[in-house]
Amino acid sequence: MHACRNCRMILNDEKICPKCQGTDITEKYSGEIIILNVEKSEIAKIAEINAPGKFAIKVR
Ligand SMILES: [Zn+2]
């Protein structure tokens, strides 16, 4: 699994991030959070995530 360094979305085998079209992909991330409802999610606010999906908590 990989994560986009730009928006932290977790990707499977994509070479380009489908969310931000970024190509800065890293294997080095830690933690995963799944955001279902951005408006209702406190985690999304804390992690500064503005879209539903699966995201890494930290990328290096
Ligand atoms: Zn991205």
N, CA, C, O and the ligand as a Tripos MOL2 file, in Angstrom:
@<TRIPOS>MOLECULE
protein
  241   239    61     0     0
PROTEIN
NO_CHARGES

@<TRIPOS>ATOM
      1 N           0.8330   -1.2050    0.0000 N.3       1 MET1
      2 CA          0.0000    0.0000    0.0000 C.3       1 MET1
      3 C           0.8660    1.2520    0.0000 C.2       1 MET1
      4 O           1.9650    1.2740    0.5550 O.2       1 MET1
      5 N           0.3560    2.2600   -0.6180 N.am      2 HIS2
      6 CA          1.0710    3.5180   -0.7480 C.3       2 HIS2
      7 C           0.1530    4.6630   -0.3400 C.2       2 HIS2
      8 O          -1.0670    4.5190   -0.2590 O.2       2 HIS2
      9 N           0.7740    5.7840   -0.0910 N.am      3 ALA3
     10 CA         -0.0290    6.9580    0.2300 C.3       3 ALA3
     11 C           0.5020    8.1640   -0.5320 C.2       3 ALA3
     12 O           1.6980    8.2940   -0.7890 O.2       3 ALA3
     13 N          -0.4250    9.0300   -0.8800 N.am      4 CYS4
     14 CA         -0.0630   10.2670   -1.5620 C.3       4 CYS4
     15 C           0.5270   11.2440   -0.5380 C.2       4 CYS4
     16 O          -0.0690   11.5000    0.5090 O.2       4 CYS4
     17 N           1.6930   11.7770   -0.8560 N.am      5 ARG5
     18 CA          2.3190   12.7190    0.0800 C.3       5 ARG5
     19 C           1.5770   14.0450    0.1300 C.2       5 ARG5
     20 O           1.6340   14.7600    1.1310 O.2       5 ARG5
     21 N           0.9030   14.3590   -0.9200 N.am      6 ASN6
     22 CA          0.2420   15.6510   -1.0030 C.3       6 ASN6
     23 C          -1.0430   15.6980   -0.1820 C.2       6 ASN6
     24 O          -1.2290   16.6030    0.6310 O.2       6 ASN6
     25 N          -1.9310   14.7260   -0.3940 N.am      7 CYS7
     26 CA         -3.2200   14.7650    0.3040 C.3       7 CYS7
     27 C          -3.3940   13.5950    1.2670 C.2       7 CYS7
     28 O          -4.4070   13.5100    1.9610 O.2       7 CYS7
     29 N          -2.4110   12.6910    1.3160 N.am      8 ARG8
     30 CA         -2.4030   11.5620    2.2540 C.3       8 ARG8
     31 C          -3.4310   10.4750    1.9460 C.2       8 ARG8
     32 O          -3.6610    9.6010    2.7820 O.2       8 ARG8
     33 N          -4.0370   10.5080    0.8000 N.am      9 MET9
     34 CA         -4.9540    9.4320    0.4510 C.3       9 MET9
     35 C          -4.1840    8.1270    0.2660 C.2       9 MET9
     36 O          -3.0900    8.1150   -0.2980 O.2       9 MET9
     37 N          -4.7690    7.0270    0.7490 N.am     10 ILE10
     38 CA         -4.1240    5.7300    0.5880 C.3      10 ILE10
     39 C          -4.5200    5.1170   -0.7410 C.2      10 ILE10
     40 O          -5.6960    5.0620   -1.1010 O.2      10 ILE10
     41 N          -3.5040    4.6560   -1.4610 N.am     11 LEU11
     42 CA         -3.6980    4.1330   -2.8050 C.3      11 LEU11
     43 C          -3.3320    2.6570   -2.8290 C.2      11 LEU11
     44 O          -2.5940    2.1810   -1.9660 O.2      11 LEU11
     45 N          -3.8410    1.9440   -3.8000 N.am     12 ASN12
     46 CA         -3.4490    0.5550   -3.9730 C.3      12 ASN12
     47 C          -2.2480    0.4820   -4.8950 C.2      12 ASN12
     48 O          -1.1080    0.4210   -4.4330 O.2      12 ASN12
     49 N          -2.4970    0.4860   -6.1900 N.am     13 ASP13
     50 CA         -1.3830    0.4070   -7.1340 C.3      13 ASP13
     51 C          -1.3090    1.6280   -8.0360 C.2      13 ASP13
     52 O          -0.5230    1.6700   -8.9810 O.2      13 ASP13
     53 N          -2.1330    2.6140   -7.7340 N.am     14 GLU14
     54 CA         -2.1480    3.7800   -8.5970 C.3      14 GLU14
     55 C          -0.8090    4.5040   -8.5470 C.2      14 GLU14
     56 O          -0.1810    4.6120   -7.4940 O.2      14 GLU14
     57 N          -0.3920    4.9910   -9.6940 N.am     15 LYS15
     58 CA          0.8340    5.7730   -9.7520 C.3      15 LYS15
     59 C           0.5240    7.2640   -9.6790 C.2      15 LYS15
     60 O           1.3890    8.0940   -9.3990 O.2      15 LYS15
     61 N          -0.7170    7.5620   -9.9360 N.am     16 ILE16
     62 CA         -1.1600    8.9540   -9.8370 C.3      16 ILE16
     63 C          -2.3320    8.9830   -8.8610 C.2      16 ILE16
     64 O          -3.2520    8.1700   -8.9480 O.2      16 ILE16
     65 N          -2.2830    9.9190   -7.9450 N.am     17 CYS17
     66 CA         -3.3460   10.0110   -6.9490 C.3      17 CYS17
     67 C          -4.6590   10.4270   -7.6160 C.2      17 CYS17
     68 O          -4.7010   11.4450   -8.3050 O.2      17 CYS17
     69 N          -5.7410    9.6460   -7.4180 N.am     18 PRO18
     70 CA         -7.0190   10.0000   -8.0550 C.3      18 PRO18
     71 C          -7.6670   11.2370   -7.4400 C.2      18 PRO18
     72 O          -8.5590   11.8350   -8.0400 O.2      18 PRO18
     73 N          -7.2250   11.6160   -6.2600 N.am     19 LYS19
     74 CA         -7.8480   12.7520   -5.5970 C.3      19 LYS19
     75 C          -7.2170   14.0750   -6.0260 C.2      19 LYS19
     76 O          -7.9200   15.0090   -6.4130 O.2      19 LYS19
     77 N          -5.8860   14.1490   -5.9560 N.am     20 CYS20
     78 CA         -5.2300   15.4310   -6.2320 C.3      20 CYS20
     79 C          -4.3670   15.3740   -7.4840 C.2      20 CYS20
     80 O          -3.7030   16.3520   -7.8250 O.2      20 CYS20
     81 N          -4.3700   14.2280   -8.1740 N.am     21 GLN21
     82 CA         -3.5670   14.0300   -9.3810 C.3      21 GLN21
     83 C          -2.0730   14.1200   -9.1070 C.2      21 GLN21
     84 O          -1.2720   14.2710  -10.0290 O.2      21 GLN21
     85 N          -1.7060   14.0270   -7.8410 N.am     22 GLY22
     86 CA         -0.2890   14.1060   -7.4910 C.3      22 GLY22
     87 C           0.4360   12.8140   -7.8190 C.2      22 GLY22
     88 O          -0.1680   11.7420   -7.8480 O.2      22 GLY22
     89 N           1.7250   12.9210   -8.0640 N.am     23 THR23
     90 CA          2.5310   11.7420   -8.3640 C.3      23 THR23
     91 C           3.5880   11.5040   -7.2870 C.2      23 THR23
     92 O           4.4740   10.6650   -7.4490 O.2      23 THR23
     93 N           3.4880   12.2340   -6.2120 N.am     24 ASP24
     94 CA          4.4310   12.0580   -5.1140 C.3      24 ASP24
     95 C           3.8750   11.0080   -4.1570 C.2      24 ASP24
     96 O           3.1990   11.3270   -3.1790 O.2      24 ASP24
     97 N           4.1750    9.7500   -4.4650 N.am     25 ILE25
     98 CA          3.5970    8.6140   -3.7460 C.3      25 ILE25
     99 C           4.6760    7.9970   -2.8650 C.2      25 ILE25
    100 O           5.8130    7.8320   -3.3070 O.2      25 ILE25
    101 N           4.3410    7.6610   -1.6470 N.am     26 THR26
    102 CA          5.3150    7.0750   -0.7420 C.3      26 THR26
    103 C           4.7920    5.7990   -0.1010 C.2      26 THR26
    104 O           3.5940    5.6470    0.1360 O.2      26 THR26
    105 N           5.7230    4.8800    0.1750 N.am     27 GLU27
    106 CA          5.3610    3.6820    0.9360 C.3      27 GLU27
    107 C           5.4520    3.9450    2.4230 C.2      27 GLU27
    108 O           4.9510    3.1730    3.2410 O.2      27 GLU27
    109 N           6.0920    5.0340    2.7540 N.am     28 LYS28
    110 CA          6.3740    5.2930    4.1640 C.3      28 LYS28
    111 C           5.3060    6.1630    4.7900 C.2      28 LYS28
    112 O           5.4130    7.3880    4.8420 O.2      28 LYS28
    113 N           4.2940    5.5020    5.2530 N.am     29 TYR29
    114 CA          3.2570    6.2370    5.9720 C.3      29 TYR29
    115 C           2.8740    5.4280    7.1920 C.2      29 TYR29
    116 O           3.1440    4.2290    7.2580 O.2      29 TYR29
    117 N           2.2580    6.0670    8.1420 N.am     30 SER30
    118 CA          1.8250    5.3340    9.3220 C.3      30 SER30
    119 C           0.4010    5.7110    9.6890 C.2      30 SER30
    120 O          -0.0010    6.8720    9.6050 O.2      30 SER30
    121 N          -0.3430    4.7030   10.0950 N.am     31 GLY31
    122 CA         -1.7150    4.9200   10.5180 C.3      31 GLY31
    123 C          -2.6590    5.0550    9.3450 C.2      31 GLY31
    124 O          -2.2860    5.5300    8.2720 O.2      31 GLY31
    125 N          -3.8840    4.6310    9.5680 N.am     32 GLU32
    126 CA         -4.9070    4.7460    8.5340 C.3      32 GLU32
    127 C          -6.1940    5.2090    9.1790 C.2      32 GLU32
    128 O          -6.5680    4.7280   10.2490 O.2      32 GLU32
    129 N          -6.8580    6.1240    8.5450 N.am     33 ILE33
    130 CA         -8.1970    6.4810    9.0100 C.3      33 ILE33
    131 C          -9.1380    6.4640    7.8270 C.2      33 ILE33
    132 O          -8.7670    6.8090    6.7050 O.2      33 ILE33
    133 N         -10.3480    6.0590    8.0990 N.am     34 ILE34
    134 CA        -11.3620    6.0420    7.0540 C.3      34 ILE34
    135 C         -12.3770    7.1230    7.3790 C.2      34 ILE34
    136 O         -12.9970    7.1190    8.4420 O.2      34 ILE34
    137 N         -12.5310    8.0270    6.4650 N.am     35 ILE35
    138 CA        -13.4800    9.1220    6.6290 C.3      35 ILE35
    139 C         -14.7100    8.8180    5.7830 C.2      35 ILE35
    140 O         -14.6220    8.6420    4.5680 O.2      35 ILE35
    141 N         -15.8490    8.7620    6.4470 N.am     36 LEU36
    142 CA        -17.0840    8.4860    5.7170 C.3      36 LEU36
    143 C         -17.8690    9.7680    5.4940 C.2      36 LEU36
    144 O         -18.3500   10.0390    4.3940 O.2      36 LEU36
    145 N         -17.9870   10.5340    6.5350 N.am     37 ASN37
    146 CA        -18.7550   11.7680    6.4440 C.3      37 ASN37
    147 C         -17.8980   12.9200    6.9640 C.2      37 ASN37
    148 O         -17.7050   13.0830    8.1690 O.2      37 ASN37
    149 N         -17.4020   13.6970    6.0410 N.am     38 VAL38
    150 CA        -16.4510   14.7560    6.3870 C.3      38 VAL38
    151 C         -17.0560   15.7520    7.3720 C.2      38 VAL38
    152 O         -16.3990   16.1700    8.3260 O.2      38 VAL38
    153 N         -18.3080   16.1270    7.1350 N.am     39 GLU39
    154 CA        -18.9530   17.1380    7.9850 C.3      39 GLU39
    155 C         -19.1030   16.6750    9.4370 C.2      39 GLU39
    156 O         -18.9840   17.4650   10.3740 O.2      39 GLU39
    157 N         -19.3640   15.3870    9.5950 N.am     40 LYS40
    158 CA        -19.6350   14.8860   10.9450 C.3      40 LYS40
    159 C         -18.4000   14.3100   11.6220 C.2      40 LYS40
    160 O         -18.4570   13.9300   12.7910 O.2      40 LYS40
    161 N         -17.3060   14.2430   10.9150 N.am     41 SER41
    162 CA        -16.1340   13.5740   11.4560 C.3      41 SER41
    163 C         -15.1880   14.5410   12.1570 C.2      41 SER41
    164 O         -14.6300   15.4470   11.5390 O.2      41 SER41
    165 N         -15.0220   14.3290   13.4580 N.am     42 GLU42
    166 CA        -14.0540   15.1310   14.2070 C.3      42 GLU42
    167 C         -12.6370   14.7840   13.7680 C.2      42 GLU42
    168 O         -11.7480   15.6350   13.7310 O.2      42 GLU42
    169 N         -12.4530   13.5040   13.4350 N.am     43 ILE43
    170 CA        -11.1150   13.0650   13.0030 C.3      43 ILE43
    171 C         -10.7100   13.7890   11.7190 C.2      43 ILE43
    172 O          -9.5640   14.2110   11.5660 O.2      43 ILE43
    173 N         -11.6460   13.9220   10.8210 N.am     44 ALA44
    174 CA        -11.3560   14.6120    9.5680 C.3      44 ALA44
    175 C         -10.9120   16.0460    9.8270 C.2      44 ALA44
    176 O          -9.9980   16.5500    9.1740 O.2      44 ALA44
    177 N         -11.5590   16.6930   10.7760 N.am     45 LYS45
    178 CA        -11.1830   18.0720   11.0990 C.3      45 LYS45
    179 C          -9.7840   18.1450   11.6790 C.2      45 LYS45
    180 O          -8.9730   18.9910   11.3030 O.2      45 LYS45
    181 N          -9.5240   17.2300   12.6130 N.am     46 ILE46
    182 CA         -8.2090   17.2250   13.2560 C.3      46 ILE46
    183 C          -7.1160   16.9080   12.2340 C.2      46 ILE46
    184 O          -6.0510   17.5250   12.2330 O.2      46 ILE46
    185 N          -7.3950   15.9500   11.3800 N.am     47 ALA47
    186 CA         -6.3950   15.5380   10.3940 C.3      47 ALA47
    187 C          -6.4040   16.4310    9.1580 C.2      47 ALA47
    188 O          -5.6120   16.2210    8.2390 O.2      47 ALA47
    189 N          -7.2860   17.4170    9.1260 N.am     48 GLU48
    190 CA         -7.4000   18.3560    8.0070 C.3      48 GLU48
    191 C          -7.6710   17.6400    6.6890 C.2      48 GLU48
    192 O          -7.0350   17.9090    5.6700 O.2      48 GLU48
    193 N          -8.6180   16.7360    6.7370 N.am     49 ILE49
    194 CA         -9.0180   16.0010    5.5370 C.3      49 ILE49
    195 C         -10.4000   16.5020    5.1190 C.2      49 ILE49
    196 O         -11.3070   16.6280    5.9420 O.2      49 ILE49
    197 N         -10.5370   16.7820    3.8420 N.am     50 ASN50
    198 CA        -11.7740   17.4000    3.3820 C.3      50 ASN50
    199 C         -12.5160   16.5580    2.3560 C.2      50 ASN50
    200 O         -13.3250   17.0800    1.5890 O.2      50 ASN50
    201 N         -12.2450   15.2570    2.3400 N.am     51 ALA51
    202 CA        -12.9400   14.3900    1.3990 C.3      51 ALA51
    203 C         -13.0980   13.0160    2.0210 C.2      51 ALA51
    204 O         -12.2610   12.6120    2.8280 O.2      51 ALA51
    205 N         -14.1490   12.2860    1.6700 N.am     52 PRO52
    206 CA        -14.2910   10.9330    2.1870 C.3      52 PRO52
    207 C         -13.2630   10.0050    1.5570 C.2      52 PRO52
    208 O         -12.8030   10.2370    0.4390 O.2      52 PRO52
    209 N         -12.9090    8.9550    2.2850 N.am     53 GLY53
    210 CA        -11.9490    7.9910    1.7550 C.3      53 GLY53
    211 C         -11.0400    7.4800    2.8490 C.2      53 GLY53
    212 O         -11.2830    7.6710    4.0410 O.2      53 GLY53
    213 N          -9.9960    6.8310    2.4080 N.am     54 LYS54
    214 CA         -9.0510    6.2160    3.3340 C.3      54 LYS54
    215 C          -7.7560    7.0180    3.2810 C.2      54 LYS54
    216 O          -7.1840    7.2360    2.2130 O.2      54 LYS54
    217 N          -7.3100    7.4480    4.4480 N.am     55 PHE55
    218 CA         -6.1580    8.3420    4.4630 C.3      55 PHE55
    219 C          -5.1150    7.8840    5.4640 C.2      55 PHE55
    220 O          -5.4350    7.2520    6.4710 O.2      55 PHE55
    221 N          -3.8750    8.2090    5.1780 N.am     56 ALA56
    222 CA         -2.7910    7.9600    6.1210 C.3      56 ALA56
    223 C          -2.7900    9.0760    7.1500 C.2      56 ALA56
    224 O          -3.0910   10.2300    6.8480 O.2      56 ALA56
    225 N          -2.4450    8.7040    8.3690 N.am     57 ILE57
    226 CA         -2.3590    9.7410    9.4000 C.3      57 ILE57
    227 C          -1.0640   10.5360    9.2240 C.2      57 ILE57
    228 O          -1.0420   11.7570    9.3820 O.2      57 ILE57
    229 N          -0.0120    9.8370    8.9030 N.am     58 LYS58
    230 CA          1.2910   10.4990    8.7340 C.3      58 LYS58
    231 C           2.0040    9.9620    7.5040 C.2      58 LYS58
    232 O           2.0540    8.7510    7.2900 O.2      58 LYS58
    233 N           2.5440   10.8410    6.7110 N.am     59 VAL59
    234 CA          3.4160   10.4000    5.6280 C.3      59 VAL59
    235 C           4.8060   10.9510    5.8640 C.2      59 VAL59
    236 O           4.9820   12.0300    6.4300 O.2      59 VAL59
    237 N           5.7840   10.1900    5.4200 N.am     60 ARG60
    238 CA          7.1550   10.6610    5.6010 C.3      60 ARG60
    239 C           7.8230   10.8980    4.2620 C.2      60 ARG60
    240 O           8.9860   11.2980    4.2150 O.2      60 ARG60
    241 ZN         -3.2130   13.0360   -3.4430 Zn       61 ZN61
@<TRIPOS>BOND
     1     1     2 1
     2     2     3 1
     3     3     4 2
     4     3     5 am
     5     5     6 1
     6     6     7 1
     7     7     8 2
     8     7     9 am
     9     9    10 1
    10    10    11 1
    11    11    12 2
    12    11    13 am
    13    13    14 1
    14    14    15 1
    15    15    16 2
    16    15    17 am
    17    17    18 1
    18    18    19 1
    19    19    20 2
    20    19    21 am
    21    21    22 1
    22    22    23 1
    23    23    24 2
    24    23    25 am
    25    25    26 1
    26    26    27 1
    27    27    28 2
    28    27    29 am
    29    29    30 1
    30    30    31 1
    31    31    32 2
    32    31    33 am
    33    33    34 1
    34    34    35 1
    35    35    36 2
    36    35    37 am
    37    37    38 1
    38    38    39 1
    39    39    40 2
    40    39    41 am
    41    41    42 1
    42    42    43 1
    43    43    44 2
    44    43    45 am
    45    45    46 1
    46    46    47 1
    47    47    48 2
    48    47    49 am
    49    49    50 1
    50    50    51 1
    51    51    52 2
    52    51    53 am
    53    53    54 1
    54    54    55 1
    55    55    56 2
    56    55    57 am
    57    57    58 1
    58    58    59 1
    59    59    60 2
    60    59    61 am
    61    61    62 1
    62    62    63 1
    63    63    64 2
    64    63    65 am
    65    65    66 1
    66    66    67 1
    67    67    68 2
    68    67    69 am
    69    69    70 1
    70    70    71 1
    71    71    72 2
    72    71    73 am
    73    73    74 1
    74    74    75 1
    75    75    76 2
    76    75    77 am
    77    77    78 1
    78    78    79 1
    79    79    80 2
    80    79    81 am
    81    81    82 1
    82    82    83 1
    83    83    84 2
    84    83    85 am
    85    85    86 1
    86    86    87 1
    87    87    88 2
    88    87    89 am
    89    89    90 1
    90    90    91 1
    91    91    92 2
    92    91    93 am
    93    93    94 1
    94    94    95 1
    95    95    96 2
    96    95    97 am
    97    97    98 1
    98    98    99 1
    99    99   100 2
   100    99   101 am
   101   101   102 1
   102   102   103 1
   103   103   104 2
   104   103   105 am
   105   105   106 1
   106   106   107 1
   107   107   108 2
   108   107   109 am
   109   109   110 1
   110   110   111 1
   111   111   112 2
   112   111   113 am
   113   113   114 1
   114   114   115 1
   115   115   116 2
   116   115   117 am
   117   117   118 1
   118   118   119 1
   119   119   120 2
   120   119   121 am
   121   121   122 1
   122   122   123 1
   123   123   124 2
   124   123   125 am
   125   125   126 1
   126   126   127 1
   127   127   128 2
   128   127   129 am
   129   129   130 1
   130   130   131 1
   131   131   132 2
   132   131   133 am
   133   133   134 1
   134   134   135 1
   135   135   136 2
   136   135   137 am
   137   137   138 1
   138   138   139 1
   139   139   140 2
   140   139   141 am
   141   141   142 1
   142   142   143 1
   143   143   144 2
   144   143   145 am
   145   145   146 1
   146   146   147 1
   147   147   148 2
   148   147   149 am
   149   149   150 1
   150   150   151 1
   151   151   152 2
   152   151   153 am
   153   153   154 1
   154   154   155 1
   155   155   156 2
   156   155   157 am
   157   157   158 1
   158   158   159 1
   159   159   160 2
   160   159   161 am
   161   161   162 1
   162   162   163 1
   163   163   164 2
   164   163   165 am
   165   165   166 1
   166   166   167 1
   167   167   168 2
   168   167   169 am
   169   169   170 1
   170   170   171 1
   171   171   172 2
   172   171   173 am
   173   173   174 1
   174   174   175 1
   175   175   176 2
   176   175   177 am
   177   177   178 1
   178   178   179 1
   179   179   180 2
   180   179   181 am
   181   181   182 1
   182   182   183 1
   183   183   184 2
   184   183   185 am
   185   185   186 1
   186   186   187 1
   187   187   188 2
   188   187   189 am
   189   189   190 1
   190   190   191 1
   191   191   192 2
   192   191   193 am
   193   193   194 1
   194   194   195 1
   195   195   196 2
   196   195   197 am
   197   197   198 1
   198   198   199 1
   199   199   200 2
   200   199   201 am
   201   201   202 1
   202   202   203 1
   203   203   204 2
   204   203   205 am
   205   205   206 1
   206   206   207 1
   207   207   208 2
   208   207   209 am
   209   209   210 1
   210   210   211 1
   211   211   212 2
   212   211   213 am
   213   213   214 1
   214   214   215 1
   215   215   216 2
   216   215   217 am
   217   217   218 1
   218   218   219 1
   219   219   220 2
   220   219   221 am
   221   221   222 1
   222   222   223 1
   223   223   224 2
   224   223   225 am
   225   225   226 1
   226   226   227 1
   227   227   228 2
   228   227   229 am
   229   229   230 1
   230   230   231 1
   231   231   232 2
   232   231   233 am
   233   233   234 1
   234   234   235 1
   235   235   236 2
   236   235   237 am
   237   237   238 1
   238   238   239 1
   239   239   240 2
@<TRIPOS>SUBSTRUCTURE
     1 MET1         2 RESIDUE 1 A MET
     2 HIS2         6 RESIDUE 1 A HIS
     3 ALA3        10 RESIDUE 1 A ALA
     4 CYS4        14 RESIDUE 1 A CYS
     5 ARG5        18 RESIDUE 1 A ARG
     6 ASN6        22 RESIDUE 1 A ASN
     7 CYS7        26 RESIDUE 1 A CYS
     8 ARG8        30 RESIDUE 1 A ARG
     9 MET9        34 RESIDUE 1 A MET
    10 ILE10       38 RESIDUE 1 A ILE
    11 LEU11       42 RESIDUE 1 A LEU
    12 ASN12       46 RESIDUE 1 A ASN
    13 ASP13       50 RESIDUE 1 A ASP
    14 GLU14       54 RESIDUE 1 A GLU
    15 LYS15       58 RESIDUE 1 A LYS
    16 ILE16       62 RESIDUE 1 A ILE
    17 CYS17       66 RESIDUE 1 A CYS
    18 PRO18       70 RESIDUE 1 A PRO
    19 LYS19       74 RESIDUE 1 A LYS
    20 CYS20       78 RESIDUE 1 A CYS
    21 GLN21       82 RESIDUE 1 A GLN
    22 GLY22       86 RESIDUE 1 A GLY
    23 THR23       90 RESIDUE 1 A THR
    24 ASP24       94 RESIDUE 1 A ASP
    25 ILE25       98 RESIDUE 1 A ILE
    26 THR26      102 RESIDUE 1 A THR
    27 GLU27      106 RESIDUE 1 A GLU
    28 LYS28      110 RESIDUE 1 A LYS
    29 TYR29      114 RESIDUE 1 A TYR
    30 SER30      118 RESIDUE 1 A SER
    31 GLY31      122 RESIDUE 1 A GLY
    32 GLU32      126 RESIDUE 1 A GLU
    33 ILE33      130 RESIDUE 1 A ILE
    34 ILE34      134 RESIDUE 1 A ILE
    35 ILE35      138 RESIDUE 1 A ILE
    36 LEU36      142 RESIDUE 1 A LEU
    37 ASN37      146 RESIDUE 1 A ASN
    38 VAL38      150 RESIDUE 1 A VAL
    39 GLU39      154 RESIDUE 1 A GLU
    40 LYS40      158 RESIDUE 1 A LYS
    41 SER41      162 RESIDUE 1 A SER
    42 GLU42      166 RESIDUE 1 A GLU
    43 ILE43      170 RESIDUE 1 A ILE
    44 ALA44      174 RESIDUE 1 A ALA
    45 LYS45      178 RESIDUE 1 A LYS
    46 ILE46      182 RESIDUE 1 A ILE
    47 ALA47      186 RESIDUE 1 A ALA
    48 GLU48      190 RESIDUE 1 A GLU
    49 ILE49      194 RESIDUE 1 A ILE
    50 ASN50      198 RESIDUE 1 A ASN
    51 ALA51      202 RESIDUE 1 A ALA
    52 PRO52      206 RESIDUE 1 A PRO
    53 GLY53      210 RESIDUE 1 A GLY
    54 LYS54      214 RESIDUE 1 A LYS
    55 PHE55      218 RESIDUE 1 A PHE
    56 ALA56      222 RESIDUE 1 A ALA
    57 ILE57      226 RESIDUE 1 A ILE
    58 LYS58      230 RESIDUE 1 A LYS
    59 VAL59      234 RESIDUE 1 A VAL
    60 ARG60      238 RESIDUE 1 A ARG
    61 ZN61       241 GROUP 0 **** ****
